[in-house]
Amino acid sequence: MHPEHVPPSLVVDFDMYAPTRQEADFHAAWKALQDRTTAEVVWTPHNGGHWMALRGKPMSEVFNDFATFSSHIILVPKSSGEQHKLLPTTLDPPEHRAYRNILNPAFAPRRVRALEQTVREVAIELIEAVRPAGACNFTTAYAEALPIRIFLALLDLPPADAPRLKYLSDQTTRPDGSMSFAAALQALNDYLAPFVERRRERPGDDLLSTIVSGQVNGRALTHDECMNLCTQVLIAGLDTVVNFLGFLMLFLARHPAHRRELRDAPERIPAAIEELVRRFGIVSIARLVTRDLEFHGAPLRCGDMILLPTVLHGLDERENADPMRVDFGRGHARHSTFGQGAHHCVGAQLARTELRVTVEEWIARIPEFEVAPGAEIACQGGIVGCVSELPLVWPVTS
């Protein structure tokens, strides 16, 4: 069923949390949806019913028109999004700016450059720990270790808490039914509350202290504002880079020519990261429609939700020629992998650094590797897509 204002010609059967064929190839599943219709905006009855922008142009317009497409609700189903009051992601400009300014200094290029040596040391430690074995589950041995260790260190939270925090974060982006969205948010809130209180009393030089000591329009943050900001930062730091690393390494494991290109010319790695970021977008975020309008052939109504699957911007052939092909010499590529406009990911520079350092150090130490023979690679959909497990093997050398 669909609302009366939605033309049947724009209705598609697609569930962002379980896209057809996504188990084998998350990105191909989304691309198949984009390719099977000429419509730029479609409606799905799944997850409470919502619109989806399938092309780069409408996606960019939604990201940058906060008056018509509000961030006050950013998740589907809408019932879950209404519970998601985290800051600053659910604020529109100009209110958004004051809260974002609290985070910006911690992720400025100068701060990220200062952090790069730590990222490199952790990467080398993790790679050397598995290299002699000739095999590992990359997901658990590296992808879930590097960015989470770096982020918990930034927040000065106990590294031993990583597994529990990762589980709770996953329940907000790829729920498995073991707990409700609201319960996951509450559990994260309960975990952070004592740390927030202690840092407000005795702030340090960590990111959590920076947040709780922040001011908005000349006043201190309230307790609820501190909790919402800290919870949002924690979720972002525990999920996105972790899962992008899985898709990046899966591609390199399956494409030896690309891998050897980077081995023979490591100076190309930064450009390669940009191309891989374009090709393997993983986040699907939403916006709340604030007024009735015709939008790229779709009759949107006030109160509707519209999903922005960033995976599809980079894969839009109208934006990038031959988009499914990975070309490290492509040059400028159009994508929304880190979002756009006021809500462009504050941690994008740190993410790029972690991805680049990973490729530099892995290829220098394990130049030849592949997916373990016979392994079945499975992907999951959700607000953030992922590779469930990535077993890799490589020849052991002395």
N, C-alpha and C positions, 0 to 999 in steps of 0.2 A: 504494500500500500504506500501511497505517497500523497502529499497535500494537494489540494485542488489547483493551486497555482503552479505546480510543477508539471510541465508537458511530459507525457509518457516517452517521447523521443529522447529525452535527456536522462532517463532513469537507467542506471546500470546496477548490476549485482556485484558489488565489490565491498569487502570488509577489510578495512585497513589493519585490523588486528590479526587477520588470517587470510591474506590475499591468495587467490588461487595460484598454484604453482610456486608460491614463495618458498616452500620447503626446499626446493631444489635450487632456486635462483631468485632471491628477493627482488633484485633490480629488474630482471626479465619479467617478473609478474606485473610490476608497475608499468613497465614499458609496453607490455601487451595491452593493458588498459588504454594507455595513451594512443596506441596505434589503431585500435579497433573502432575509433569514432573520430569524426571530424569536429565534434563539439569541443570547445575550449573549457567549458564549465559544465559539469554533469552533477546529477543527484544520485545518491545511494540511500536505500531505506535502512541500511545497517547502522547500528550504534545511535539510535534515536532519529536517524534521518538527517542528512546534511549534504551540502554542496561540496564539490571538489574542483579546484583549478588544476587543469591538466597541462597547461602550457606556461612557458616562462613569462610571457607578457602579462596575462592576468595575474599571475602570481606576484610579479613585481609591483603591479598596481595595488594589490591588496596590502602587501607589506608596507607600502609607503603612503596609503590613504587612511590614516588612523581615525579620521572623523567619520568615515563611512564603515570602516572595518576595525572594530575596537578589539583591544587586547584584554578587555575585562573578563572574557571567557576565552581560553586558548586551547581547550581540550575537547575532544568528542569521546563518548557521548556528552551532550551538553550537561546532563545531570552530574557527571563527574567534574566537568569543567567548572561548574558553579561552586564546587567545594575547594577548588584550587585557587587560593587567594594569595599565592606567594608573590613576593616583590623581587625585582621591579617588573617582572614579566607580565603581570596583569594590570599594568598601568599604561595609559596613553600619554604622549607628550601634551602639554609641557610638564605635567605632574611627574612623569616618569624620570625626567632628567635629574632631578635632585637626588633620587635614590641611586640611579646609575652612577652618578658622580662619586658616590661613596666607594664603588667597586673599581672604577677606572684606574686609579693610581696603582693598585695592586697588580694589574695586568698590562701596564704600560710597557712599550717595547724595551725601555731601559731595565725594568724589573725582570722581564722575561729573559733578556740577555744575561743578566746576572745569575739567573736560575739555570741556564743551559748546562753549566758544568755539573751541577747536581743531577740533572736529567741524564746526562751522559754517563756519569758514574753508576747510577742505578741501572741503566740499560746494559752496560758492560757486565755488571755483577749478575744480572738475570740471565744474560746470554751465556756467560761463562759457566754458570751453574748447570746448564742443560747441554752445552756443546759436547762434552765427552760421551754422553749417552747416545748420541746420534738420533734422538727422537724426543718429542715432547708434545703435550697438548698445549699449543701456543696460547689458547684462550686463558687457561688457568696459570700456566707457567710464566707468561709475559703480559698479555693484553690486560688481564685483570690486576696485574701487579704494578707495572710501571706507573700509569697515570693515577692510580688510587694511592700509591705510596707518596707520590709527589703532592697530590692534593691534600691528603691527610696531614702531611708535613706542613703545608701552607697554612692549614687551619689549626695546627698543633693539636690534633686528635690522636688517640692511641692507635697505632698500626694494627694491633690485635683485633680491633673492632671492625676491620675492613669487611670480612665475610658477612656479618650481620647487616652492616650498612648497605652493602651491595645488594643483598636480598631485598631489603626494604625499598631501595631505590628502584629496583627492577619491577616491583609491584605497582609503581606509579607510572611506568612507561610500557611495560609488557606484562600485564597482570596474568598470573597463571591460575587464578581462582582460589589460591590458598588464603587470601585475605582481601578485604575490600580496599578500594582506593582510599577511602576516608581513614580506615584503620592503619594503612601504611603511612599516610601523612602524619597521623597522630603518633605513631611509634617513632618516626623520625623526630618529631617535635619533642616527645618525651626524652629521647636520647640527648638531644642538644640542649635542653633547658638548663641542666645544672652547669654545663660548660659556659653557656651564655651568661648565667648569673655570676659565675666566678670571674669571667673576663670583664664584666661590667664593673665589678668591684676592684679587680687588679689586672688591668689590661697589660698585654705584652706587645710584642712586635709581629704577631701572627695575623693572618687575614681575619680570623674570627674576632680578634680584638679590634681590628680596624673597622669592621662592620658595626660592632656594638658601641663603639665610641663615635660613630658617625653622627652628623647633624643634617637635618633637612630644614631649609629655610630658617637657619639660625637657632633651631631647637634640637634637643636630643631626641633620639629615636625612642618610641614607646617600646615596652616589652614585646608586644605583638609584632611590631614592625621589625624588631631585631630577630625574632623567631622566624618570621616569614622570609626575610632576606637570607638568613643563614641556612634555612632549609632548602631554599631554591638553589643557592650556591653549592650546597652539598650534593644535591641530586644531579646537577649539571656536571660536577666534577667526577662523579662516580660512574657515569654511564656513556656519554657520547664518544669520547676518545677511545675508551675501552672497546666499543663495538666497531668503530671505524678501523681500528687496528686489525680486527679480524678480517674485514673485507679486503683491506690493503694487502695483508700477507697471503690471503687465499689467492688473490690475483697473481702475485709474484710467484707463488708456488706452482701455479698452473701455467705460467708463461715464461719459460726460461730465456727467450730472446730478450724480453723486457728486463728481466733480472740481470742478465749478462751485460746489457747496455749500461746499466747503472754500476755494475762491478767494474767495467772497463773505463767508465767516465763518471766517477762519483760527483764531479762538479755539476752534473745534470740532475742530481737528486732534488734540489729545491724546486725546479720546474716540474719534475715528475710528481712531486707531492701535490702541486697545484692541479695537475691533470687528474690525479687519482681522487682528489677532493671533489672535483667536478663530476667524475664518473660514478662515484660511490656515495652520493648523498644518502642519508639514513633517517633524517628527522621529518616527521609530519606534525605540523602545528596548525592551529585553527584560529579563526577570528569570528567575532560576533557582528552580524550585519545590523547597522543602526538605522537604516531607512530603506524604504522600497526603492528599487531601481532595476533597470535592465542592464545586465552586465555580461558582455561578450555572448549575447544571445540567451542568457538565462534570466528569468524573472525572479530576482531575489526579493525577499520580504523582510521587513524589520523583525529581528529576533531569530532569523535563520542563522545557521552556522556554515562557514565555508572552510574547508580543509586545504592546507597548503603543503602537499607532499613534495618536499624540496628535492627528493630523488628525481622528480620528473623535469625540473627546470634544466638541470645539467644534461638530461637525456633528450631534450627537445631539439629535433633537427632544424627547427626554425631559428634556434639560438646557436647551435653548435653543429657543424657539418659532421656527418657520419658519427653520431654521438656515442654509439655503443663501442666504438673502437678507441682504445687507449693509445694516445700519441703524445709522447713526451716532448715533442717539438711543436705541439699545437699552438703555443703562444697564448694570447688572451682568450680565456674561456668564460662564458656566462653561466652562472649558477647561483643558487641560493643556499648552498650547503651550510653556511654559517648565518643564514638569515639575511635580512636587508634592513636598511633604514635605522630608526632609533633603536630597534631591538637586535641589531647585528650582534652576534655572540661576543660578549666581553672577553672570553677566554680564547678567541680564535688564534691569537699570536702564540699563546702557550701550546695550544693544540698542534699548530703547524710545527713548532719546535720539537714536540714529543714525537710526531710522526717522522720528521726529517732525521732526528737523531737515531730513532729506531732503525730506519733503513740504512743509514750510514754504518752503524755499528754491527747490525746483523749481517749485512752483506760482506763486511770486512772480515767477519769471523766465521760465517757459515754461508759461503757464496753459492753453494749448490744445495737446494732442498726442494722437496716436493710433498704433496699430500700423501699420507701413508697409504700404500696400495690396499685397495678394498674398502677404504673408509668411506662412509656415506656422509657427506656434508649436508647439514640441515640448517635452514635459516628460519628466523621468526620475525613476524611483523609486529607492529605496535607504533607507539609514538616515536620510538627509536628502534630501527631494525637491527638485527644482529645475526652473526654466525654462531650457532649454539656451541659447537666445539670444533677445533681445528687441529687435528693430529698431523704433525709434520715429521718427516724423516730426512736424514742427510748422511753422507758418508763420513765416517770418523777418521780423522787424520791425526798423526802424532804431532 
